[in-house]
Amino acid sequence: MAATNSSKFYKEKGLVRTSITLRPETIQTLENMAKQHKLTQGEIVDAFARLLENGNLSDQLFGVHIEAIREEKIAEKERRKELKKKALELIKSGQVQ
């Protein structure tokens, strides 16, 4: 069997290969949904994109989740800032070198 040319395959299927960074929980959710529906993870992502494109996913519901993610990011940034501040205080006090 001849080696497949992935670029040709993607072009023929009208696909674009890309990489995105996801939380482990999100990857697990995509894997579970793909298995449940006998689809690829990319097809599951396409289904979500279609919901958004067609307006079938409530803006209000989606907005709630977007805001929750933003709040998590802000909280994590503040947590890191506080840890850095504490580390600097320990260094300045001579407790840590």
N, C-alpha and C positions, 0 to 999 in steps of 0.2 A: 504494500500500500504506500503510495507516495505521500510525502510530508505535505500537510496542508499549509497554505499560505494564509496566515491569520488576517493580514491586511486585506487580502482579496475577499476572504469570508465576510469580514465586517462590512466592507464596501457593498458586496452583493446583498447583504441583509439590511443595508441602510442603518448600520450601527456605528457608534463612535465609542472607542475604548477610552476610558478615563479613570482616574483614581480619585476617591474622596476619603476623607477620614471620618470614621464613625466610632461611636462608643461600642464596647463589647456587647452591651445589652441590645443595641440596635442591630448589630450583625446577627445576634442570636434570633431576634424577632424576624428578620428577613429570611434567615435559614429555615426557621419553623414554618413561616408562611409559604415559602417556596415548596417545602416538602408537602405541606398540607394540600396545596393547590396544584402540585405537580408542574411547577413553573420554575424558571430560573430566578435568582435574586434580582437580576436586572429587570425581568418582566414584572416582578412585584413593585419595584421602584417606578416603572412605567405606569402601573395601575394607579399608584398614589399621585403621580404627576398628572394623569388624566383627570382624576378627581379635582385637583386644583385648577387645571385648565378649564374644565367644564363648569366650574362653580358649584359642583355637587358636594363639596366639603365646605360646610358652613364657615364663613370668614370669622364669625365670632368664636366658634369652637377652635379653629386653627389658630386664631389670635391668642387664645388662652394658653395654648401649648407653646407658641412662639414666645410669649411673655414669660412663661415659666422657665424656658431655656435661657432667656436673657438674664433673669434674676439669678439663676444658678451660676451663670458666668460671672456676674458681678460679685456674688457671694464668694466664689472661688478666688477671684482677683483680690478681694479684701482679705481673705484668709491668708493668701500668700504674702500680701503686704505686711500683715501682722506678724507672720512667722519671720519674715526678713527683719522686721524691726526688733523682734525679740532676740534674734541671732546677733544683730549688731550691738544690742545692749549687753549681751553676754560677753562679746568680744571686747567691748570698751571697758567692762568691769574687770576684765582679766580672768574671768572664770573659764573662758574657752579661748584657745589660741588658733 
